[in-house]
Amino acid sequence: MTMDFYLPVKVFFGKGKLGKLKELTTSKKVLIVSDENLKKLGFVQRLKSLLSDSEVFEFCEVEPNPSCETVDRGAVIIRKFGIDTVIALGGGSVMDSAKAIACLLSNEGNMKEYLNKDKIFNSRIAKLICIPTTSGTGSEVTNVGVYTDKQNGAKKALVSEFFWSDYAIVDPEFTYNLPQSVTSSTGLDALAHAIESYWAISSQPVSESLAMKSIELVLNNLEKAYLYQDTNSREKLSMASLLAGMAFSQTRTTILHAISYPLTNIYNVPHGFACAISMAEIIKINYTGAKEKMDKLIKYLGYDSVITLVDTVERLLKVINAPRKLSEVGVKAEELERLAEISLSVPIADLNPVKIAHKQLVEIFRRIY
């Protein structure tokens, strides 16, 4: 057996850990990257109150599925004022944007050039601190960013050794009052990260262990967090998201995330919903090609068969009001073949344990249409 594991991020996890921010930020000039909603909620100001020794700039324009143009606007600020620390406060879109913005201080050009592989990031001199406000993406502990090229209508992932954050502060308090829709979507994103990392052909013993624990935490706590705003369950979901991020940072994701790309990019489906809509069907397919590994997971979860796992996922989707049919999210029947074509063109689809052909994926889509 051989394996590699690399995670150069120092993580601070727990209620009240935001207090670590001041001692981690010794810089003279700081850029907070966030979004409009978090600024309105006062979260950005809360960070600024902890950074009284620094000159603080704000870039709160990040949208869901951030565009190259958004990243470029943030880069203008970091270059103009010589920012030496970037703090990401938000979900995956914010953290992904901050990773690229931090790199663009010491790399010339625009984001689209890097997304299209015309240029490669060669350095990052700005310190990067990621503070997630949702429990789903795990982006605080990955070296992956996902960006949208609006001109070509394409959503692409970019991997860089310079996208690892220096510090991740995971304070579950930020998630206590998340709206139900955000709770459900981000929780399902964490579940997708974990289960895809677990069954990916690139998996290894450490990532499998992290993924198994994450799957257990999501399945046991997402419903309670969604229905009852249960803070204990929310803290466990924050841990689940972190563990899933650690797992897929080593393995990448597979077919579920490949399917999510066109669903989010073309139909504006929230990312976690887009990942989970085909999850039950893909579990059944992947069980045929990874039976021994899936049986190990099923036994760990305390289930008696793959059918029980599938039923649990389907029931969870129903309880938390996640879409379970492609027709619910605006997909037309005549678009299924094109949807399958785009999904299978995403490189991570090749990491799935079962090679799914175009015709088979179309059939899956018809079953969930």
C-alpha positions in Angstrom: 0.0 0.0 0.0 1.2 3.5 -0.8 -0.4 6.9 -0.1 0.3 10.6 0.1 -1.4 13.0 2.5 -0.7 16.7 2.6 -2.8 19.3 4.5 -0.7 22.5 5.3 -3.6 24.4 7.0 -3.6 25.1 10.7 -7.2 24.7 11.9 -8.9 26.2 14.9 -12.3 24.6 15.5 -14.9 25.4 18.1 -17.3 27.9 19.5 -15.6 31.2 20.2 -12.5 30.4 18.1 -13.1 33.6 16.1 -11.2 35.2 19.0 -8.0 33.7 17.6 -8.2 36.1 14.6 -6.5 39.1 16.3 -3.4 37.1 17.2 -3.2 35.5 13.7 -3.4 38.9 12.0 -0.3 41.0 12.5 -0.5 42.7 9.1 -0.8 46.4 8.5 -3.2 46.1 5.6 -6.0 43.5 5.6 -8.7 42.8 3.0 -11.9 41.1 4.1 -13.6 39.2 1.2 -17.2 38.5 1.8 -20.7 39.0 0.4 -23.4 41.6 0.7 -25.7 39.6 2.9 -23.0 38.9 5.5 -22.1 42.5 5.6 -25.8 43.4 6.2 -25.9 40.9 9.0 -23.0 42.6 10.8 -20.5 39.8 10.4 -18.0 41.9 8.5 -18.1 44.6 11.1 -17.6 41.9 13.8 -14.3 41.0 12.1 -13.3 44.6 11.7 -13.8 45.1 15.5 -11.1 42.5 16.1 -8.7 44.1 13.7 -8.2 47.5 15.2 -4.4 47.4 14.8 -4.7 47.0 11.0 -6.0 49.1 8.1 -9.0 47.1 6.9 -10.4 47.1 3.4 -13.6 45.4 2.3 -14.6 43.5 -0.8 -18.2 42.3 -0.2 -19.3 41.7 -3.8 -18.9 37.9 -4.1 -21.9 36.2 -5.7 -22.8 32.5 -5.8 -20.7 30.7 -8.3 -18.2 33.5 -8.5 -17.1 34.8 -11.9 -13.7 35.6 -13.1 -14.7 39.3 -13.3 -15.6 39.3 -9.6 -12.2 37.9 -8.7 -10.5 40.6 -10.9 -12.4 43.4 -9.1 -11.1 42.1 -5.8 -7.6 41.8 -7.3 -7.7 45.5 -8.2 -8.0 46.4 -4.5 -5.2 44.0 -3.2 -2.8 45.3 -5.9 -3.6 49.0 -5.5 -3.2 49.1 -1.7 -0.6 46.4 -1.2 -2.7 44.2 1.0 -0.6 41.6 2.9 -3.4 39.6 4.5 -6.7 38.3 2.9 -9.5 37.1 5.2 -12.3 35.2 3.6 -15.6 35.3 5.6 -18.4 33.3 4.0 -19.2 30.1 2.2 -17.4 28.3 -0.6 -17.9 31.1 -3.2 -16.3 33.6 -0.9 -13.4 31.4 0.1 -12.7 30.4 -3.5 -12.7 34.0 -4.6 -10.3 35.0 -1.7 -7.9 32.2 -2.7 -7.5 33.6 -6.2 -7.5 37.3 -5.1 -4.7 36.6 -2.7 -2.7 34.9 -5.5 -3.3 37.8 -7.9 -1.2 40.1 -5.7 2.0 38.4 -6.8 0.9 37.1 -10.2 0.1 39.4 -13.1 -2.8 39.1 -15.5 -6.5 38.3 -15.0 -8.4 35.4 -13.5 -9.7 34.0 -16.8 -6.1 33.5 -18.0 -5.5 31.2 -15.0 -8.8 29.4 -15.3 -8.1 28.6 -19.0 -4.6 27.5 -18.1 -2.9 30.2 -20.2 -1.1 31.2 -17.0 -0.2 29.3 -13.8 0.0 30.8 -10.3 3.6 30.7 -9.2 3.4 32.3 -5.8 1.3 33.8 -3.0 2.9 36.3 -0.7 -0.4 37.4 1.0 -1.4 35.5 4.1 -4.8 33.8 3.7 -7.2 33.1 6.5 -10.5 31.4 5.8 -13.5 31.6 8.1 -16.5 29.6 6.9 -20.0 30.7 7.8 -21.8 27.6 6.5 -21.2 24.0 7.1 -20.9 22.5 3.7 -18.1 23.4 1.4 -14.9 22.6 3.3 -13.1 25.1 1.1 -11.1 26.3 4.1 -9.0 23.2 4.0 -8.7 22.5 0.2 -6.5 23.8 -2.5 -9.4 24.0 -5.0 -11.4 26.9 -6.3 -14.4 26.8 -8.6 -15.1 29.8 -10.9 -17.5 30.8 -13.7 -16.4 32.0 -17.1 -19.4 34.0 -18.0 -18.4 34.6 -21.6 -18.3 30.9 -22.3 -21.0 29.9 -19.8 -18.5 27.4 -18.2 -17.9 26.6 -14.6 -14.5 25.2 -13.9 -12.4 24.0 -11.0 -8.8 25.2 -10.6 -6.3 23.5 -8.4 -3.2 25.3 -7.1 -0.6 24.6 -4.4 -1.1 28.3 -3.5 -4.8 27.9 -2.7 -4.2 26.3 0.7 -5.1 28.8 3.4 -2.6 29.5 6.1 -5.2 29.3 8.8 -8.8 28.1 9.0 -11.1 29.3 11.8 -14.2 27.1 12.0 -16.5 28.7 14.6 -19.9 27.0 14.5 -21.6 30.1 16.0 -21.7 31.5 12.5 -24.0 28.7 11.5 -26.5 28.9 14.4 -29.1 31.0 12.6 -28.6 29.9 9.0 -31.9 29.8 7.0 -33.3 26.4 6.4 -32.6 26.4 2.7 -28.9 27.2 3.3 -28.7 24.6 6.0 -30.1 21.9 3.7 -28.1 22.8 0.6 -24.7 23.2 2.4 -25.3 20.1 4.5 -25.9 18.0 1.4 -22.8 19.5 -0.2 -20.8 18.2 2.8 -22.5 14.8 2.4 -21.6 14.7 -1.3 -18.0 15.7 -0.6 -17.7 12.9 2.0 -19.3 10.1 0.1 -17.6 10.9 -3.2 -14.2 11.1 -1.5 -14.9 7.8 0.2 -15.7 5.9 -3.1 -13.3 7.8 -5.4 -10.7 5.7 -7.1 -8.2 8.1 -5.7 -9.2 7.4 -2.1 -6.7 6.2 0.6 -7.0 5.1 4.2 -6.8 8.5 5.9 -9.3 10.1 3.5 -11.6 7.1 3.9 -11.6 7.5 7.7 -12.3 11.2 7.5 -15.1 10.6 5.0 -16.8 7.9 7.0 -17.0 10.0 10.1 -18.3 13.0 8.1 -21.0 10.9 6.4 -22.1 9.6 9.8 -22.3 13.2 11.3 -24.3 14.6 8.4 -26.8 11.7 8.3 -27.3 11.9 12.1 -27.5 15.7 12.4 -28.7 17.5 9.3 -32.4 16.8 9.9 -32.3 18.1 13.5 -30.4 21.2 12.5 -32.9 21.9 9.7 -36.1 21.3 11.7 -35.1 22.6 15.1 -32.2 25.0 14.7 -30.4 22.6 17.2 -27.0 24.2 18.0 -25.4 20.9 19.0 -26.4 19.4 15.6 -25.1 22.5 13.9 -21.7 22.2 15.6 -21.5 18.6 14.5 -22.4 19.6 10.9 -19.5 22.1 11.1 -17.2 19.3 12.0 -18.7 17.1 9.3 -18.0 19.8 6.7 -14.4 20.2 7.9 -13.7 16.5 7.8 -15.3 16.2 4.4 -13.1 19.0 3.2 -10.0 17.3 4.6 -11.0 14.1 2.8 -11.7 15.4 -0.6 -8.8 17.8 -0.5 -6.8 14.6 -1.0 -9.0 12.7 -3.5 -11.2 15.3 -5.3 -14.9 14.6 -5.9 -16.5 12.4 -8.6 -19.7 12.1 -10.7 -22.1 13.9 -8.3 -20.1 17.1 -8.5 -19.6 16.7 -12.2 -23.4 16.5 -12.6 -23.7 19.6 -10.3 -21.7 21.8 -12.6 -24.3 22.2 -15.4 -27.2 22.2 -12.9 -25.7 25.2 -11.0 -24.3 27.0 -14.1 -27.3 26.6 -16.4 -30.3 26.2 -14.1 -29.0 28.1 -11.0 -29.6 25.2 -8.7 -28.0 25.7 -5.3 -24.7 23.7 -5.3 -25.6 21.2 -2.5 -29.0 20.4 -4.1 -27.3 20.0 -7.5 -24.9 17.5 -6.0 -27.5 15.5 -4.1 -30.3 15.3 -6.6 -28.9 12.1 -8.2 -27.2 10.8 -5.1 -29.5 7.9 -4.4 -29.3 6.6 -7.9 -25.5 6.9 -8.1 -25.1 5.1 -4.7 -27.0 2.1 -6.3 -24.7 2.3 -9.4 -21.5 2.6 -7.5 -22.4 -0.3 -5.2 -22.2 -2.6 -8.1 -18.5 -1.6 -8.7 -17.3 -1.0 -5.1 -19.4 -3.5 -3.1 -16.7 -4.4 -0.6 -15.9 -0.8 0.2 -19.6 0.3 0.3 -20.5 -2.7 2.6 -17.8 -1.5 5.0 -19.4 2.0 5.1 -22.9 0.5 5.4 -21.8 -1.6 8.4 -20.1 1.4 10.0 -23.3 3.4 9.7 -25.2 0.6 11.4 -27.4 -0.2 8.3 -28.2 -3.6 7.0 -28.0 -3.1 3.3 -27.4 -0.6 0.5 -31.1 -0.2 0.2 -31.3 1.1 3.7 -28.6 3.7 2.9 -30.4 4.7 -0.3 -33.7 4.9 1.6 -32.1 7.1 4.3 -30.7 9.5 1.7 -34.1 9.7 -0.1 -35.9 10.3 3.2 -33.5 13.0 4.2 -33.9 14.8 0.9 -37.7 14.8 1.4 -37.6 16.0 5.1 -35.2 18.9 4.3 -37.2 19.9 1.2 -34.4 19.3 -1.3 -35.4 18.8 -4.9 -35.5 15.2 -5.9 -36.5 15.5 -9.5 -34.8 17.3 -12.4 -38.1 18.6 -13.6 -38.4 20.5 -10.2 -35.3 22.6 -11.0 -36.3 23.5 -14.5 -34.6 20.9 -16.6 -36.6 19.9 -19.7 -36.9 16.3 -21.0 -35.2 17.2 -24.3 -32.2 18.5 -22.4 -31.2 15.3 -20.6 -28.8 14.1 -23.3 -27.0 17.4 -23.3 -26.9 17.5 -19.5 -25.3 14.1 -19.5 -22.8 15.1 -22.1 -21.7 18.2 -20.1 -21.5 16.2 -16.9 -19.3 13.5 -18.3 -16.9 16.1 -19.8 -15.9 17.3 -16.3 -12.6 15.6 -15.5 -13.6 14.5 -12.0 -16.2 12.2 -13.5 -13.3 9.9 -14.3 -12.6 9.4 -10.5 -15.9 7.6 -10.1 -15.5 3.9 -9.1 -17.9 2.9 -11.9 -17.4 4.1 -15.4 -20.8 5.6 -16.4 -21.4 5.9 -20.1 -23.5 8.6 -21.7 -26.4 6.3 -22.4 -26.4 5.1 -18.8 -26.3 8.6 -17.3 -29.2 9.6 -19.5 -31.2 6.7 -18.1 -30.4 7.8 -14.6 -31.6 11.3 -15.4 -34.8 9.9 -16.8 -35.4 8.0 -13.6 -35.1 11.2 -11.6 -36.9 13.4 -14.1 
